[in-house]
Amino acid sequence: MTTREIAGKTVDFDEQGFMSNPTQWDKTVAEALADEIGIDLTERHWQVIEFCRSDYQSQGDAPTMRRITQQAGVPTKELYQLFPKGPAKKVAYVAGLKKPSGCI
């Protein structure tokens, strides 16, 4: 586990680079993480992020891409436009969650 300073907060990350403590997350941390991977957050990004955080709280795991598209109603093509090249991983990263179990 590593610790980094993000948006003025000390944040813990696991060996894969994902936040290991979702309670350290807030919107300023999300914006900084999104900026690191070249994503400018829009209202639609926030809708997906909020769905993922809510789903994580109820399911205990970061949602897979399939779950996001089916449960949040975000078409696959749009999800790839919002979070290119690995949307489930990228949204989990920005949302302060661990890597989804279904991702390689």
N, C-alpha and C positions, 0 to 999 in steps of 0.2 A: 504494500500500500504506500502511496505517496501523498504528500500534501502540497497544495499549490495555493497561491494567493490569486483569487478571481474576484473582480469587482469589489475590492476592499475586504473580502471575506476569506478566511482560511477554509479550504475545501479539500476533503479527502477523496482520493481516486484509487480504484483498484488496479491490478496489474494490466488490465486491458484498456485502461484509460477512461473508464466510466466512473461517475461519482459513486462512491460506496455508501454514502449517507444522504438519502433524498431529503432529509429535513434541513440540510444545509443549503438547499436550492431556494432561489427566489427569482423574480423576473429579471433583476439586474444580472444575476449569474447566468441565466438563460441567454440574455442578450450578448454577454461576453463570450459564452461558449459558441453561440451561433456565429458570431463575428470571426472566431478562430477558424471555423470551417467554411467561411465565405458565404454565409446565409444572412440576408437582411429579413428580419421577421416582420410579417404582415399579419393582419387580423386572422387570415385563414391559417397561417402557421400556428398562431396562438390557440385556435380552436382545436387543432390536432394535438398540440402539446397538452392542453388542458384535458382532452379526452384521455390521453396516455397516462397522465398523472392520476386521474380519477380511476381509470381501469386498473392501474397498478395497486392503488389502495384497496380496491375490492377483490382483485384476483391474486395479489401477492407476487406478480411477475410483470415485467414490461411486456406490452402487447406486441404480437408479431404483426407483420405487414398485413397478413390475411385478416387478422382481427380488427386492425385499424380500418381497412377498407370495408369490411362487413358491418362492424358495430358503429363506427363513426360516420359512415356514409361518404367516405372520401374515395373517389375512384382511383384505381392503381396509377393511371397515367398522371393524374393531378398530384398524387403523393410523390411520384418521381420528380415532378416539376418543383414541388415545394422543397423536397429533401433529396437532391440528386445522388445517384450512385450509392445505394444502400439506405433507403428511406427509414426502415424500422430501426436500424442502428443509429442513424443520425438524429432521428426524433427522440430516441431514448437518451442519447448523449445530451442534447439540448434541454430535455425535460428533467435532467438530473437523476435518471434511472440507470439501473444496471443494464448490460447488454441483454436483449431478449433471448430467452432460452433456445428458440428455434433458429437463431442466426449462427452462421459459421464464423 
